[in-house]
Amino acid sequence: MLRIRSALVFILLSLSITALATPPTSFPLKDLPTTTLRGTMPDLAKANLILLDFWASWCTPCLASLPFYDQLQKKYQDQGVVFIGLSEDDTIEDAQKLLKKVSFSFPAVWDQKRKIANQLKIEAIPVLVVLDRDGKIISYERGFTEKKKKALPGQIEKWLKAVKK
């Protein structure tokens, strides 16, 4: 019983600390790695929306999200929507193993030492960070569920309308 109480106290403290970490409102796109594990980094100056997908080989919801995001990339690429996958794996080898198993066409990079995730104050994955071409953060989409999967295409449409104004 004492272990359960200790675990609950730890979880509540962790959530409190996470709640205090205010995410930034923008991200310097120049900080994205230019060397990819797969694909070629696009010209982000031509993008309307940039969706940074943070994933790892051990994350089951992440594995489900990658093929779906690939479908969205193909559907919206002509409207300037760009997906970039960022591996949060501890080693580049773990990221490369996943890339051999899961197929998607958007670029994948390794977020070595979680540099970008730390800049964006990302505490858990999967998370999709939505930015405009200037690096202004539009949204943090945490988790990947059926509900989010159904809502995301409509949300992309709304974000596109907002950035094209």
N, C-alpha and C positions, 0 to 999 in steps of 0.2 A: 504494500500500500504506500509506503514511504517513497519507493521508486516512482510510482505513478504520479504522486504529488510533485516530486522533484522534476519529473519530465514535464508536467503541466506548467509549472512555474517557469521552466526554461523556455518552453514554447511561447508562453505569454510575454515573457521579456523579449524574446526574439522578435515577436510581432510588433511590440512597442517600439523597439529600436528601428525596425524596418519602416514603420510608419513615420518615424522622425526623419528618415533619409529622403529629402525632397529631390525628386528627379529634376534634371536640368530642363530648360525650355528650348534649348537648341543644341546641335552637335556639329562640330566642324567636319564637314565631309572629307576634307583633306586628311583626316586622321584614319580613314578607312584603309586597310591594307590594300596594296595594289597587286601583290602577288597572290594569285588564286590557287586553290587546290583543284578546282574544276571551273571551266568556263573562262570568259574574259570579262574584266571589269568594264562596264559600260561608261559612256560619257554622261556623267550625272548632271551636267549643265543642261542637257536636253530633256531630262526627266521632269515629269510633273509631280509624281509621287515616288518616294523611295521607301521600300518596306524592308527593314532589317529583321531577319528571322534568326533568333538566337536558339541554337539546338545543340544536342550532344548525342553521341552514339548510344548512350545508356538510357536515354529519355524516351519512353514508349510513346507519349503523346507527340513528341517531336517527330518521330518516325512516321506517324500518321499524317502530320501536317505537311511534310515536304512534298509528297506527290500532289496534294490538294493545292498548295501554293504554286506548284508548277503549272497546274491547270489555269489558275488565276493569272499567272505571268503571261501565259500564251493568249489568254482572252483579252487582257488589257494592255499588252505591250505597245500596240499601235496608238494608245492614248497616253503614252509616256509613263506607264507604271513599270517600275523596276524592283524586282525582288533581289536581295542579296542574303545568302545564308552565311551565318557566322557560327562556326563550331566552337563550343565551349569545352571541348574535350581537353584533358590534361596533356595528352601527347598528340602530335600530328599524325602518328601512326593509327591511333584510334579513330580519328576523323577520316583518314583515308580508307580504313576498313569499312566504315559505314558507306562511304561514297561508292564502294564497289558493289554494295548490296541495294542501295536505294537510288533510283533514277530520277533526276530532275535537271532541267536545262538552265536554270539561272546560276550565276556564279556563286561559288562557295569559297570562303576564306577561313583561315584558322585564327581565332582571336587569342593569340598567344598571351599567356599569363592573364587572360581575361581583361586585357587593357580597356577595350571598348565597353564591355559589360560594366566594368567598374566606373568608367566615365559617365555612363548612363544610369548608374545606380541600380542595375538589374540584380535582383536577389534570387530569382527563381526562373526556371525555364519550363516550357517554352514561353517566349514572349516575342511579339512582333512590334517593332518600333516604327511608326509611320512618320516620315519627314517630307517636307516640301524640298524643292531643288536648292533652297538656300540653307537647308539644315535645320529649319524651325521644326520642332517636334509637334506633331499634330495629335498623336495618340500613342498610348501604350496598350496593346491588346494582350492581356495576360492569359495564359492557358490555351488549350485547344480542345473544345468540346463540340458536340453535334450542333448545339445552339449557336456557338460562335461560327461554325462552318457555314451554317445556313445564312447567318446575318452578314458575313464578311463581304460578299459581292455587292450588296446594297450599300454597305458602309464605304466601300471603295468608290462607288458612284458618287456618294455625297462628298467625300474628300476631294475627288476630282473636280466637282463643281465649285467647291470652295477655293481651290488653288488656281483655277482658271479665271476667276473674277479679277 
